[in-house]
Amino acid sequence: MSAREARLSEHGRGALADWLTLTKPRIGSFIFIAALIGAALASGAEVPWARACEAAFYVTCAAAAGSAINQVYERETDRRMLRTCERPIAAGRIRVRDAILFGGTLAVVGVAGTALRFNLLAALLVCATLFAYVAVYTPLKRVSTLNTVVGALPGASPPLLGYVALAGSTGRWAWALFALIFVWQFPHFLAIAWIYREDYARAGLRMLPSVPGGLGVASRSAFVYSLVLIPVALVPAVCGDASPLYGLGVLVASLAYAAAAMQFAWRENMRNARLVLYVSLVYLPLVLGLALFDPVARGLTVFAHG
């Protein structure tokens, strides 16, 4: 390969990476898995995995659209933050017009695909989730610390969307996972906001740790939410929708999450903020896995829809 060909190949890989960055692939991976688990729980013992993956794909496309449009809207604030200044739109490697077309295409694929291949209710929920993220949460970040509460709504939606796509309606497990992820997000994002508080303050974004008097409140709030998560996570086991093994697993995981958040509240520093973040990243896949493989959960779903 010549030097010119090598440069062209490297440029092509860089351009592809930039377009992939617009979709926030790490978040997209979580969204796909969460939607897939929601779809699986709606299907009972015999999961049509191809259909479940297809539903998760459309949900992920809509989420990727929101990520791309979010980066268009926040390109100026992204330039002021050390952790986001190299994002492709903020750095000028992708034009705003192209990013809007890219995001719009993904949105059409996500919403239309869900409507045509699954059902109208799921498509409407996908559309509402995308609207809440782009048109409400994103601009609210510059106005109020309540943006975290608003943003947690679309953030909690993937399993609900996957469930409705396969079942055609909501169900107890759909709402249980929605509630669990909704509450789980607060310690997680408050820890992130604390770690990057100077960046958020520089960009003018209203995150709790970056506003006057918000530092101590942020860690204490994270601890309170971690305590709320314990009964929320146990609801399926208490109501008989999951086995005692699920209940024991989520109890141990939730107590570990609360212990990390308590340590952060007791001593607010970088080490403890990162501890909350790391525990949160282990907690959610563990609990979702317990739900997916729980025999009572899968049996209940069969009974409810069969």
C-alpha positions in Angstrom: 0.0 0.0 0.0 1.4 3.4 -1.0 1.7 6.3 1.4 -1.2 8.0 -0.3 -3.5 5.0 0.0 -2.5 4.6 3.6 -3.5 8.3 4.3 -6.8 7.8 2.5 -7.5 4.6 4.4 -6.8 6.4 7.7 -9.0 9.3 6.7 -11.8 7.0 5.9 -11.6 5.2 9.2 -11.5 8.6 11.0 -14.6 9.8 9.1 -16.5 6.6 9.9 -15.5 7.0 13.6 -16.8 10.5 13.6 -20.2 9.4 12.2 -20.3 6.6 14.8 -19.5 9.1 17.5 -22.6 11.0 16.6 -24.7 8.0 17.7 -23.0 7.7 21.1 -22.3 4.0 20.6 -21.7 3.1 24.2 -25.1 4.5 25.2 -26.6 2.9 22.1 -25.3 -0.5 23.1 -27.1 -0.2 26.4 -30.3 0.9 24.8 -30.2 -2.0 22.4 -29.7 -4.5 25.2 -32.4 -2.9 27.4 -34.9 -2.8 24.6 -34.0 -6.4 23.7 -34.7 -7.6 27.3 -38.0 -5.7 27.3 -39.0 -7.5 24.1 -37.9 -10.8 25.5 -39.9 -10.4 28.7 -43.0 -9.6 26.5 -42.5 -12.9 24.6 -42.6 -15.5 27.3 -40.6 -18.7 27.3 -40.2 -18.9 23.5 -38.6 -15.6 22.5 -38.6 -14.8 18.8 -35.1 -13.4 18.9 -35.0 -12.1 15.4 -38.1 -10.1 16.0 -36.8 -8.9 19.4 -33.5 -7.8 17.9 -35.4 -6.0 15.1 -37.5 -4.1 17.7 -34.3 -3.2 19.6 -32.7 -2.1 16.4 -35.5 0.5 15.7 -35.4 1.7 19.2 -31.6 2.2 19.0 -32.0 4.0 15.7 -34.3 6.5 17.3 -31.9 6.9 20.2 -29.0 7.5 17.8 -31.1 10.1 16.1 -31.6 11.9 19.4 -27.8 11.7 20.1 -26.9 13.2 16.7 -29.5 16.1 17.0 -28.4 16.7 20.6 -24.8 17.2 19.4 -26.1 19.7 16.8 -27.9 21.7 19.4 -25.1 21.6 21.9 -22.2 22.2 19.5 -21.3 25.5 21.2 -21.4 24.2 24.7 -19.5 21.1 23.6 -16.6 23.4 22.4 -16.3 24.8 25.9 -16.0 21.4 27.7 -12.8 19.5 27.7 -14.5 16.1 27.5 -16.7 17.0 24.5 -14.6 19.6 22.5 -13.4 17.0 20.1 -16.8 15.7 19.2 -17.1 15.8 15.4 -19.6 18.7 15.1 -18.0 20.8 17.8 -14.6 20.3 16.2 -16.0 21.1 12.7 -15.3 17.7 11.1 -19.0 17.1 10.4 -21.2 19.9 9.1 -24.4 20.8 10.9 -26.6 20.2 7.8 -25.1 16.8 7.3 -25.6 15.9 10.9 -29.3 17.0 10.8 -29.9 14.9 7.7 -28.2 11.9 9.4 -30.2 12.3 12.6 -33.4 12.8 10.6 -32.9 9.7 8.6 -32.2 7.6 11.7 -35.4 9.1 13.3 -37.5 8.1 10.3 -36.0 4.6 10.3 -36.7 4.2 14.0 -40.2 5.5 14.1 -41.4 4.2 10.7 -39.8 0.9 11.2 -41.5 0.4 14.6 -44.9 1.4 13.1 -44.7 -0.7 10.0 -43.1 -3.8 11.5 -44.7 -3.8 14.9 -47.5 -1.5 16.1 -48.6 2.1 16.3 -48.5 2.3 20.1 -44.9 1.4 20.2 -44.1 3.9 17.3 -45.9 6.7 19.1 -44.0 5.9 22.3 -40.7 5.9 20.3 -41.6 9.3 18.8 -42.6 10.7 22.2 -39.3 9.5 23.7 -37.3 11.1 21.0 -39.2 14.4 21.3 -38.8 14.5 25.1 -35.0 14.0 24.7 -34.4 16.4 21.9 -37.0 19.1 22.4 -37.4 19.2 26.2 -34.4 17.7 28.0 -31.6 19.1 25.7 -32.7 22.8 25.9 -33.6 22.4 29.6 -30.0 21.7 30.5 -29.2 25.4 30.1 -32.1 26.5 32.2 -32.7 24.2 35.2 -31.2 21.4 37.2 -34.5 19.7 36.8 -33.2 18.6 33.4 -31.9 15.4 35.1 -35.4 14.5 36.1 -36.8 15.1 32.6 -33.9 13.4 30.9 -34.4 10.3 33.1 -37.8 9.7 31.4 -36.5 8.9 27.9 -33.5 7.3 29.5 -35.7 4.8 31.2 -37.8 4.0 28.2 -35.9 1.3 26.2 -37.2 -1.8 27.9 -40.7 -0.3 27.9 -40.5 0.4 24.1 -39.1 -3.1 23.4 -41.9 -4.7 25.5 -44.7 -2.7 23.8 -43.3 -3.5 20.3 -43.6 -7.2 20.9 -46.7 -7.3 23.2 -48.7 -4.5 21.6 -49.4 -3.1 25.1 -47.7 -2.3 28.4 -47.3 -4.8 31.2 -46.1 -5.1 34.8 -42.5 -6.0 33.8 -42.4 -3.1 31.3 -43.3 -0.6 34.0 -41.1 -2.3 36.6 -38.0 -2.0 34.4 -39.0 1.6 33.4 -39.2 2.6 37.1 -36.0 0.8 38.0 -33.9 2.5 35.3 -35.6 5.8 36.0 -34.4 5.8 39.7 -31.1 4.1 38.9 -30.1 7.1 36.7 -30.0 9.7 39.5 -27.0 8.4 41.5 -25.3 7.5 38.2 -25.7 10.9 36.5 -25.1 12.9 39.7 -21.8 11.2 40.0 -20.9 12.0 36.4 -22.1 15.6 37.0 -19.8 15.9 40.0 -16.8 14.5 38.2 -17.2 16.9 35.3 -18.7 19.8 37.4 -16.1 22.3 36.2 -16.7 21.4 32.6 -20.5 21.8 33.0 -20.0 25.2 34.8 -17.7 26.4 32.0 -20.3 25.5 29.4 -23.2 27.1 31.3 -25.1 23.8 31.8 -27.3 23.6 34.9 -26.1 20.4 36.6 -26.6 20.2 40.4 -22.9 20.0 41.3 -22.0 22.9 39.1 -24.5 25.5 40.5 -23.8 27.5 43.7 -24.5 25.4 46.8 -25.1 22.2 44.8 -22.0 20.2 45.7 -23.1 18.7 49.0 -26.7 18.4 47.9 -25.6 16.4 44.8 -24.0 13.6 46.8 -26.8 13.5 49.4 -29.4 13.3 46.7 -27.5 10.5 45.1 -27.7 8.6 48.4 -31.4 9.2 48.8 -32.2 8.0 45.3 -30.1 4.9 45.9 -32.3 4.1 48.9 -35.4 4.7 46.9 -34.1 2.2 44.3 -34.1 -0.7 46.8 -37.9 -1.1 47.1 -38.4 -0.1 43.5 -36.1 -2.9 42.3 -37.8 -5.4 44.6 -41.3 -4.8 43.4 -41.4 -7.7 40.9 -40.3 -10.2 43.6 -42.7 -8.8 46.2 -45.6 -9.0 43.7 -44.8 -12.5 42.7 -43.7 -11.5 39.2 -40.1 -12.8 39.8 -38.5 -15.6 41.8 -36.8 -15.2 45.2 -33.5 -15.6 43.5 -34.2 -12.4 41.5 -35.3 -10.7 44.7 -32.1 -11.8 46.5 -29.9 -10.7 43.6 -31.4 -7.3 43.2 -31.4 -6.7 47.0 -27.6 -7.5 47.2 -26.9 -5.3 44.2 -29.1 -2.4 45.4 -27.5 -2.5 48.8 -24.0 -2.4 47.2 -25.1 0.6 45.1 -26.5 2.3 48.2 -23.3 1.7 50.1 -21.3 3.3 47.4 -23.6 6.3 47.3 -23.5 6.6 51.1 -19.7 6.7 51.0 -20.0 9.5 48.3 -22.4 11.4 50.5 -20.2 10.9 53.6 -17.0 12.1 51.8 -17.6 13.9 48.5 -14.5 13.4 46.5 -13.4 12.2 43.1 -12.6 8.6 44.3 -16.1 8.1 45.8 -17.8 9.7 42.8 -16.1 7.3 40.5 -17.0 4.5 42.9 -20.7 5.3 42.5 -20.2 5.5 38.7 -18.4 2.1 38.5 -20.9 0.4 40.7 -23.8 1.8 38.7 -22.3 0.4 35.5 -22.2 -3.1 37.1 -25.6 -2.8 38.7 -27.8 -2.3 35.7 -26.6 -5.1 33.5 -26.7 -7.5 36.5 -30.3 -6.6 37.3 -31.4 -6.7 33.7 -29.8 -10.1 33.3 -31.5 -11.4 36.4 -34.9 -10.3 35.0 -34.1 -11.8 31.6 -33.2 -15.2 32.9 -35.7 -15.4 35.8 -38.1 -18.4 35.1 -41.0 -16.8 37.0 -40.7 -13.6 35.0 -40.8 -15.5 31.7 -43.6 -17.8 32.9 -45.7 -14.9 34.1 -45.4 -13.2 30.8 -46.6 -16.3 29.0 -49.6 -16.6 31.3 -50.4 -12.9 30.9 -50.4 -13.0 27.1 -51.3 -16.6 26.4 
